[in-house]
Amino acid sequence: MGERLQSAATVKSVYGDPVTTGDCTVIPVARVRFGFGAGGGKMLGGGGGGGVQTSPAGVVEVTPSGTRFIAFPDYRQLGVAFLAGILTGMLLCRRKRRA
């Protein structure tokens, strides 16, 4: 398992193949996350595991006028913040009604 995860932890996992059109080159960038866990017991044995998660992060744009990173929005974070705001508002309204 360690060898498989190690082979996934390469630059190719994060940066994709460049795409060039005219004088503009675009390089895709991914966000890569690794997770591991293990456990054991005296009588029942033990176990472990791991995983890899990738998601698009953005692109690097290279032109004669300069280089810039264009981030892709993470809608999951926006959704979590939105729900946290709604729950906070509901709790404050409930407290205000009780007072």
N, CA, C and O atoms as a MOPAC input file, in Angstrom:
PM7 MOZYME 1SCF
protein

 N      0.82800 1    -1.19000 1     0.00000 1
 C      0.00000 1     0.00000 1     0.00000 1
 C      0.87100 1     1.25200 1     0.00000 1
 O      0.57800 1     2.21600 1    -0.70800 1
 N      1.93600 1     1.23600 1     0.79100 1
 C      2.82900 1     2.38800 1     0.85700 1
 C      3.45700 1     2.70800 1    -0.48400 1
 O      3.63000 1     3.87300 1    -0.84200 1
 N      3.80300 1     1.64300 1    -1.23500 1
 C      4.40900 1     1.86700 1    -2.54800 1
 C      3.41400 1     2.49500 1    -3.51600 1
 O      3.78700 1     3.35600 1    -4.31300 1
 N      2.14900 1     2.07300 1    -3.45600 1
 C      1.13700 1     2.65300 1    -4.34000 1
 C      0.90800 1     4.12800 1    -4.02200 1
 O      0.80600 1     4.95200 1    -4.93000 1
 N      0.82600 1     4.46100 1    -2.73800 1
 C      0.62200 1     5.85900 1    -2.35500 1
 C      1.84800 1     6.70400 1    -2.67600 1
 O      1.72200 1     7.86700 1    -3.05800 1
 N      3.03500 1     6.11800 1    -2.52100 1
 C      4.25400 1     6.85500 1    -2.83800 1
 C      4.31500 1     7.15900 1    -4.33100 1
 O      4.75200 1     8.24200 1    -4.72100 1
 N      3.88900 1     6.23000 1    -5.16200 1
 C      3.91800 1     6.48100 1    -6.60400 1
 C      2.88300 1     7.52900 1    -6.99500 1
 O      3.03600 1     8.19100 1    -8.02200 1
 N      1.82800 1     7.69200 1    -6.18800 1
 C      0.81600 1     8.71600 1    -6.47000 1
 C      1.28200 1    10.10300 1    -6.03300 1
 O      0.73800 1    11.10800 1    -6.49200 1
 N      2.27700 1    10.16900 1    -5.15800 1
 C      2.75500 1    11.45400 1    -4.63200 1
 C      3.86400 1    12.00700 1    -5.52100 1
 O      5.00800 1    12.14900 1    -5.08800 1
 N      3.51900 1    12.31200 1    -6.74700 1
 C      4.48800 1    12.85400 1    -7.68000 1
 C      4.01600 1    14.21700 1    -8.18000 1
 O      2.87900 1    14.62500 1    -7.94500 1
 N      4.90500 1    14.90100 1    -8.86400 1
 C      4.54500 1    16.19500 1    -9.44000 1
 C      3.41200 1    16.02700 1   -10.44300 1
 O      2.56200 1    16.91000 1   -10.55400 1
 N      3.37600 1    14.91600 1   -11.17600 1
 C      2.31700 1    14.66500 1   -12.15600 1
 C      0.95200 1    14.56200 1   -11.48200 1
 O     -0.06800 1    14.79400 1   -12.13000 1
 N      0.91200 1    14.21800 1   -10.19100 1
 C     -0.35500 1    14.15500 1    -9.46100 1
 C     -0.93200 1    15.54100 1    -9.22700 1
 O     -2.14600 1    15.70400 1    -9.10500 1
 N     -0.06400 1    16.53300 1    -9.16500 1
 C     -0.49600 1    17.89300 1    -8.85900 1
 C     -0.59000 1    18.75400 1   -10.10900 1
 O     -1.56300 1    19.48600 1   -10.29000 1
 N      0.42000 1    18.66900 1   -10.97300 1
 C      0.44100 1    19.46100 1   -12.20200 1
 C      0.19600 1    18.55100 1   -13.39100 1
 O      0.89000 1    17.55100 1   -13.57300 1
 N     -0.79700 1    18.90400 1   -14.20200 1
 C     -1.09400 1    18.12600 1   -15.39900 1
 C     -0.18000 1    18.50800 1   -16.54500 1
 O      0.70300 1    19.35400 1   -16.40600 1
 N     -0.41000 1    17.86700 1   -17.68500 1
 C      0.38200 1    18.17200 1   -18.87600 1
 C      0.02100 1    19.55500 1   -19.39700 1
 O     -1.15800 1    19.90100 1   -19.46900 1
 N      1.03200 1    20.35400 1   -19.76300 1
 C      0.76300 1    21.69300 1   -20.29000 1
 C      0.04100 1    21.63300 1   -21.63900 1
 O      0.28100 1    20.73400 1   -22.44500 1
 N     -0.83400 1    22.59500 1   -21.86500 1
 C     -1.53900 1    22.73600 1   -23.13300 1
 C     -1.16000 1    24.10000 1   -23.69700 1
 O     -1.34300 1    25.12000 1   -23.03300 1
 N     -0.63100 1    24.12300 1   -24.92300 1
 C     -0.17700 1    25.36900 1   -25.52800 1
 C     -1.02200 1    25.69800 1   -26.74900 1
 O     -1.22700 1    24.85900 1   -27.62700 1
 N     -1.50600 1    26.92700 1   -26.79000 1
 C     -2.23400 1    27.45600 1   -27.93900 1
 C     -1.65300 1    28.82200 1   -28.24700 1
 O     -1.77100 1    29.75300 1   -27.45000 1
 N     -1.02400 1    28.93700 1   -29.40900 1
 C     -0.38400 1    30.20300 1   -29.75100 1
 C      0.73800 1    30.50600 1   -28.78000 1
 O      1.63700 1    29.68700 1   -28.59100 1
 N      0.69400 1    31.67600 1   -28.16300 1
 C      1.72500 1    32.06100 1   -27.19300 1
 C      1.25100 1    31.90800 1   -25.75200 1
 O      1.85800 1    32.46700 1   -24.83900 1
 N      0.18100 1    31.16200 1   -25.54400 1
 C     -0.36800 1    30.94300 1   -24.19300 1
 C     -0.24400 1    29.46500 1   -23.82500 1
 O     -0.66100 1    28.59000 1   -24.58400 1
 N      0.32900 1    29.19900 1   -22.65800 1
 C      0.43800 1    27.83900 1   -22.13600 1
 C     -0.36100 1    27.75600 1   -20.84400 1
 O     -0.22900 1    28.60900 1   -19.96700 1
 N     -1.18800 1    26.72500 1   -20.73100 1
 C     -2.01200 1    26.50500 1   -19.54300 1
 C     -1.60300 1    25.17400 1   -18.91000 1
 O     -1.53100 1    24.14800 1   -19.58800 1
 N     -1.33500 1    25.20600 1   -17.59700 1
 C     -0.93500 1    24.01100 1   -16.86100 1
 C     -1.98200 1    23.74300 1   -15.78900 1
 O     -2.13600 1    24.55500 1   -14.87700 1
 N     -2.71200 1    22.62000 1   -15.87200 1
 C     -3.70600 1    22.30000 1   -14.85200 1
 C     -3.04600 1    21.95200 1   -13.51300 1
 O     -2.00000 1    21.30500 1   -13.47100 1
 N     -3.67600 1    22.39300 1   -12.42600 1
 C     -3.16800 1    22.14500 1   -11.07500 1
 C     -4.25800 1    21.47100 1   -10.26200 1
 O     -5.41500 1    21.89000 1   -10.29100 1
 N     -3.88300 1    20.42000 1    -9.53300 1
 C     -4.84000 1    19.69500 1    -8.69500 1
 C     -4.45100 1    19.81100 1    -7.22600 1
 O     -3.28800 1    20.04000 1    -6.89400 1
 N     -5.43000 1    19.65200 1    -6.36600 1
 C     -5.20800 1    19.59200 1    -4.91600 1
 C     -5.22300 1    18.10500 1    -4.55500 1
 O     -6.18300 1    17.39900 1    -4.86100 1
 N     -4.16700 1    17.63600 1    -3.90900 1
 C     -4.04600 1    16.21800 1    -3.56300 1
 C     -3.98800 1    16.09000 1    -2.05100 1
 O     -3.22000 1    16.78600 1    -1.38600 1
 N     -4.81600 1    15.18200 1    -1.50600 1
 C     -4.84500 1    14.94600 1    -0.05800 1
 C     -4.62400 1    13.46000 1     0.20600 1
 O     -5.17300 1    12.60200 1    -0.48400 1
 N     -3.81100 1    13.17800 1     1.21500 1
 C     -3.55300 1    11.80400 1     1.62900 1
 C     -4.06700 1    11.61000 1     3.04300 1
 O     -3.99700 1    12.52500 1     3.86400 1
 N     -4.58200 1    10.42000 1     3.33200 1
 C     -5.03300 1    10.10200 1     4.68200 1
 C     -4.64200 1     8.68700 1     5.04700 1
 O     -4.66300 1     7.79300 1     4.20100 1
 N     -4.28400 1     8.47700 1     6.30700 1
 C     -3.85200 1     7.16700 1     6.76600 1
 C     -4.47400 1     6.87900 1     8.12000 1
 O     -4.78000 1     7.79600 1     8.88100 1
 N     -4.65600 1     5.61100 1     8.41200 1
 C     -5.15300 1     5.21700 1     9.72100 1
 C     -4.77400 1     3.77800 1    10.00800 1
 O     -4.61600 1     2.97000 1     9.09300 1
 N     -4.63100 1     3.46900 1    11.27000 1
 C     -4.29100 1     2.10400 1    11.67800 1
 C     -4.75000 1     1.88800 1    13.10400 1
 O     -4.92500 1     2.83400 1    13.87200 1
 N     -4.94000 1     0.64200 1    13.43700 1
 C     -5.34000 1     0.30600 1    14.80200 1
 C     -5.02400 1    -1.14400 1    15.09300 1
 O     -4.73300 1    -1.93000 1    14.19100 1
 N     -5.08600 1    -1.48100 1    16.34600 1
 C     -4.78000 1    -2.85300 1    16.72500 1
 C     -5.35500 1    -3.18200 1    18.08200 1
 O     -5.71200 1    -2.29800 1    18.86100 1
 N     -5.43500 1    -4.44500 1    18.34600 1
 C     -5.94500 1    -4.90800 1    19.62500 1
 C     -5.13300 1    -6.08200 1    20.11400 1
 O     -4.33600 1    -6.64300 1    19.36200 1
 N     -5.32500 1    -6.46200 1    21.36700 1
 C     -4.55500 1    -7.56400 1    21.93500 1
 C     -5.02900 1    -8.91800 1    21.40400 1
 O     -4.21600 1    -9.79200 1    21.10200 1
 N     -6.33800 1    -9.08200 1    21.29300 1
 C     -6.84000 1   -10.40100 1    20.93200 1
 C     -7.42700 1   -10.46700 1    19.52100 1
 O     -7.42100 1   -11.53300 1    18.90400 1
 N     -7.91500 1    -9.38400 1    19.02000 1
 C     -8.62600 1    -9.42600 1    17.74700 1
 C     -7.77900 1    -9.03000 1    16.55100 1
 O     -8.27900 1    -9.05200 1    15.42600 1
 N     -6.53800 1    -8.67400 1    16.74300 1
 C     -5.69400 1    -8.28700 1    15.62600 1
 C     -5.77200 1    -6.79500 1    15.36000 1
 O     -6.15200 1    -6.01100 1    16.23000 1
 N     -5.41200 1    -6.42400 1    14.17100 1
 C     -5.40300 1    -5.00900 1    13.83400 1
 C     -5.58700 1    -4.81100 1    12.35200 1
 O     -5.78700 1    -5.76100 1    11.59500 1
 N     -5.51800 1    -3.57300 1    11.95700 1
 C     -5.70300 1    -3.25100 1    10.54800 1
 C     -5.30700 1    -1.82300 1    10.27600 1
 O     -4.99100 1    -1.05600 1    11.18500 1
 N     -5.33200 1    -1.49200 1     9.02800 1
 C     -4.97300 1    -0.13600 1     8.65100 1
 C     -5.41600 1     0.14600 1     7.23400 1
 O     -5.88200 1    -0.74000 1     6.51800 1
 N     -5.26100 1     1.38500 1     6.85100 1
 C     -5.64700 1     1.76100 1     5.50200 1
 C     -5.22600 1     3.18000 1     5.19700 1
 O     -4.71200 1     3.90300 1     6.05000 1
 N     -5.45500 1     3.54400 1     3.97800 1
 C     -5.10700 1     4.89000 1     3.54000 1
 C     -5.85900 1     5.22300 1     2.27400 1
 O     -6.49100 1     4.36200 1     1.66100 1
 N     -5.78500 1     6.46200 1     1.89900 1
 C     -6.48000 1     6.87300 1     0.69500 1
 C     -5.92700 1     8.17200 1     0.15100 1
 O     -5.19500 1     8.89800 1     0.82300 1
 N     -6.29900 1     8.44000 1    -1.08100 1
 C     -5.87800 1     9.65300 1    -1.77600 1
 C     -7.11400 1    10.31200 1    -2.36100 1
 O     -7.97100 1     9.63300 1    -2.92700 1
 N     -7.21200 1    11.62200 1    -2.23000 1
 C     -8.30700 1    12.37200 1    -2.82800 1
 C     -7.70800 1    13.50800 1    -3.64900 1
 O     -6.84000 1    14.23600 1    -3.16700 1
 N     -8.16700 1    13.66000 1    -4.88100 1
 C     -7.70400 1    14.75500 1    -5.71900 1
 C     -8.89500 1    15.57200 1    -6.19300 1
 O     -9.98600 1    15.04100 1    -6.39900 1
 N     -8.67600 1    16.85600 1    -6.36200 1
 C     -9.71100 1    17.74200 1    -6.89900 1
 C     -9.02000 1    18.87600 1    -7.65000 1
 O     -7.90500 1    19.25900 1    -7.29500 1
 N     -9.67000 1    19.42100 1    -8.69000 1
 C     -9.05000 1    20.51000 1    -9.43600 1
 C     -8.87800 1    21.75900 1    -8.57000 1
 O     -9.79300 1    22.14100 1    -7.84100 1
 N     -7.71500 1    22.39000 1    -8.65000 1
 C     -7.46000 1    23.59800 1    -7.86900 1
 C     -7.42700 1    24.84800 1    -8.74500 1
 O     -7.75800 1    25.94100 1    -8.28500 1
 N     -7.03000 1    24.68700 1    -9.99400 1
 C     -6.94400 1    25.83500 1   -10.88500 1
 C     -5.99000 1    25.55800 1   -12.02800 1
 O     -5.68500 1    24.40500 1   -12.33300 1
 N     -5.52100 1    26.62400 1   -12.65800 1
 C     -4.55500 1    26.50200 1   -13.75000 1
 C     -3.49600 1    27.58600 1   -13.61400 1
 O     -3.74700 1    28.66500 1   -13.07600 1
 N     -2.31700 1    27.27700 1   -14.11200 1
 C     -1.25500 1    28.26500 1   -14.23800 1
 C     -1.25300 1    28.69400 1   -15.70000 1
 O     -1.12600 1    27.86000 1   -16.59700 1
 N     -1.39100 1    29.97800 1   -15.93500 1
 C     -1.40700 1    30.52200 1   -17.29500 1
 C     -0.09100 1    31.24900 1   -17.53300 1
 O      0.26200 1    32.16600 1   -16.79200 1
 N      0.63500 1    30.83500 1   -18.57400 1
 C      1.92400 1    31.43400 1   -18.91300 1
 C      1.78100 1    32.10600 1   -20.27400 1
 O      1.49900 1    31.44700 1   -21.27500 1
 N      1.97800 1    33.43000 1   -20.30200 1
 C      1.91900 1    34.21300 1   -21.53200 1
 C      3.15100 1    35.10500 1   -21.59300 1
 O      3.85800 1    35.24200 1   -20.59500 1
 N      3.42100 1    35.70900 1   -22.73700 1
 C      4.57000 1    36.62300 1   -22.81800 1
 C      4.47600 1    37.79500 1   -21.83700 1
 O      5.49700 1    38.35000 1   -21.43000 1
 N      3.25800 1    38.16900 1   -21.46100 1
 C      3.10300 1    39.30200 1   -20.53700 1
 C      3.26100 1    38.89200 1   -19.07200 1
 O      3.33500 1    39.76200 1   -18.20500 1
 N      3.31400 1    37.58800 1   -18.77300 1
 C      3.49700 1    37.16500 1   -17.39200 1
 C      2.87300 1    35.81000 1   -17.10800 1
 O      2.31900 1    35.15600 1   -17.99200 1
 N      2.98000 1    35.41200 1   -15.85200 1
 C      2.44900 1    34.13700 1   -15.37600 1
 C      1.48700 1    34.42200 1   -14.24400 1
 O      1.75900 1    35.25800 1   -13.38200 1
 N      0.34800 1    33.72000 1   -14.24500 1
 C     -0.61300 1    33.91100 1   -13.15300 1
 C     -1.31100 1    32.59200 1   -12.85400 1
 O     -1.44400 1    31.72500 1   -13.71700 1
 N     -1.75100 1    32.46600 1   -11.60900 1
 C     -2.52900 1    31.30500 1   -11.17700 1
 C     -3.99800 1    31.70400 1   -11.14000 1
 O     -4.36100 1    32.70700 1   -10.52500 1
 N     -4.83200 1    30.92500 1   -11.79200 1
 C     -6.27100 1    31.16500 1   -11.79700 1
 C     -6.91200 1    30.05200 1   -10.97400 1
 O     -6.95300 1    28.90000 1   -11.40600 1
 N     -7.40800 1    30.39600 1    -9.79400 1
 C     -7.98600 1    29.40100 1    -8.88300 1
 C     -9.41000 1    29.06000 1    -9.28200 1
 O    -10.17200 1    29.92800 1    -9.70700 1
 N     -9.76300 1    27.79000 1    -9.14100 1
 C    -11.14000 1    27.36100 1    -9.32400 1
 C    -11.84000 1    27.50400 1    -7.97400 1
 O    -11.25800 1    27.14300 1    -6.95100 1
 N    -13.05400 1    28.01100 1    -7.93900 1
 C    -13.75100 1    28.15700 1    -6.65400 1
 C    -14.08700 1    26.79900 1    -6.04900 1
 O    -14.42900 1    25.85500 1    -6.76000 1
 N    -13.98400 1    26.71700 1    -4.73400 1
 C    -14.34900 1    25.49400 1    -4.00500 1
 C    -15.74100 1    25.70100 1    -3.43000 1
 O    -15.90000 1    26.31200 1    -2.37300 1
 N    -16.74000 1    25.19300 1    -4.12200 1
 C    -18.12300 1    25.41600 1    -3.72500 1
 C    -18.49100 1    24.69100 1    -2.43300 1
 O    -19.44500 1    25.07600 1    -1.75800 1
 N    -17.74400 1    23.64700 1    -2.08600 1
 C    -18.01800 1    22.95500 1    -0.81300 1
 C    -17.75100 1    23.87800 1     0.36600 1
 O    -18.54600 1    23.93300 1     1.30400 1
 N    -16.63200 1    24.60600 1     0.32700 1
 C    -16.32200 1    25.54100 1     1.41300 1
 C    -17.36100 1    26.64600 1     1.48600 1
 O    -17.77300 1    27.04300 1     2.57600 1
 N    -17.78300 1    27.14000 1     0.34100 1
 C    -18.81600 1    28.17600 1     0.30900 1
 C    -20.12400 1    27.64900 1     0.89100 1
 O    -20.80000 1    28.35800 1     1.63600 1
 N    -20.48200 1    26.41800 1     0.55900 1
 C    -21.70200 1    25.81200 1     1.09000 1
 C    -21.65100 1    25.63300 1     2.60200 1
 O    -22.63500 1    25.88600 1     3.29600 1
 N    -20.50200 1    25.19700 1     3.10900 1
 C    -20.34400 1    25.02000 1     4.56000 1
 C    -20.46700 1    26.36900 1     5.26300 1
 O    -21.12800 1    26.46600 1     6.29700 1
 N    -19.84200 1    27.40700 1     4.72000 1
 C    -19.93300 1    28.73800 1     5.32900 1
 C    -21.37400 1    29.24700 1     5.30000 1
 O    -21.83600 1    29.85300 1     6.26700 1
 N    -22.08300 1    29.00800 1     4.20300 1
 C    -23.47700 1    29.42500 1     4.08500 1
 C    -24.34700 1    28.72900 1     5.13000 1
 O    -25.15400 1    29.37400 1     5.80000 1
 N    -24.18200 1    27.41400 1     5.26800 1
 C    -24.96600 1    26.66500 1     6.26100 1
 C    -24.62000 1    27.09200 1     7.68900 1
 O    -25.50400 1    27.16800 1     8.54300 1
 N    -23.35500 1    27.36900 1     7.95000 1
 C    -22.95800 1    27.84200 1     9.28200 1
 C    -23.61700 1    29.18100 1     9.59200 1
 O    -24.03400 1    29.42000 1    10.72600 1
 N    -23.71300 1    30.04900 1     8.60000 1
 C    -24.37900 1    31.33200 1     8.79200 1
 C    -25.86400 1    31.16800 1     9.08800 1
 O    -26.40800 1    31.85600 1     9.95200 1
 N    -26.51600 1    30.26500 1     8.37700 1
 C    -27.94200 1    30.01400 1     8.62100 1
 C    -28.15700 1    29.46400 1    10.02200 1
 O    -29.05100 1    29.91900 1    10.73500 1
 N    -27.34600 1    28.48800 1    10.42400 1
 C    -27.49500 1    27.90300 1    11.76000 1
 C    -27.23100 1    28.93000 1    12.85200 1
 O    -27.93600 1    28.95700 1    13.86000 1
 N    -26.22500 1    29.77100 1    12.66200 1
 C    -25.93200 1    30.82200 1    13.64300 1
 C    -27.11000 1    31.78200 1    13.76100 1
 O    -27.49900 1    32.16400 1    14.86500 1
 N    -27.67500 1    32.17000 1    12.61900 1
 C    -28.84600 1    33.05800 1    12.63800 1
 C    -30.03100 1    32.43400 1    13.34300 1
 O    -30.73500 1    33.10900 1    14.09500 1
 N    -30.26200 1    31.13900 1    13.10800 1
 C    -31.37400 1    30.45100 1    13.76500 1
 C    -31.17500 1    30.39900 1    15.28300 1
 O    -32.11800 1    30.60300 1    16.04700 1
 N    -29.93700 1    30.12500 1    15.71100 1
 C    -29.65600 1    30.07000 1    17.14600 1
 C    -29.83300 1    31.43400 1    17.80100 1
 O    -30.38000 1    31.52900 1    18.90000 1
 N    -29.37600 1    32.48800 1    17.13400 1
 C    -29.53400 1    33.83800 1    17.69200 1
 C    -31.00000 1    34.23600 1    17.78500 1
 O    -31.41200 1    34.85900 1    18.76400 1
 N    -31.79700 1    33.88200 1    16.77100 1
 C    -33.24000 1    34.17600 1    16.81200 1
 C    -33.92500 1    33.42200 1    17.95300 1
 O    -34.79000 1    33.96500 1    18.64000 1
 N    -33.52800 1    32.17700 1    18.14000 1
 C    -34.11500 1    31.37400 1    19.22300 1
 C    -33.79800 1    31.97300 1    20.57900 1
 O    -34.66400 1    32.04600 1    21.45100 1
 N    -32.53200 1    32.41000 1    20.76100 1
 C    -32.15000 1    33.03700 1    22.02500 1
 C    -32.90600 1    34.31900 1    22.26100 1
 O    -33.33000 1    34.60100 1    23.38200 1
 N    -33.07900 1    35.10400 1    21.20600 1
 C    -33.76600 1    36.38000 1    21.33200 1
 C    -35.24300 1    36.17500 1    21.70900 1
 O    -35.79100 1    36.94900 1    22.49400 1
 N    -35.87700 1    35.15500 1    21.16300 1
 C    -37.27000 1    34.87500 1    21.48400 1
 C    -37.46100 1    34.44500 1    22.93800 1
 O    -38.46700 1    34.77300 1    23.56700 1
 N    -36.48600 1    33.71000 1    23.45800 1
 C    -36.56200 1    33.24100 1    24.84900 1
 C    -36.35800 1    34.38900 1    25.83000 1
 O    -36.88100 1    34.35300 1    26.94400 1
 N    -35.60600 1    35.39800 1    25.42900 1
 C    -35.27000 1    36.48800 1    26.35700 1
 C    -36.40600 1    37.46900 1    26.51900 1
 O    -36.28100 1    38.44000 1    27.26500 1

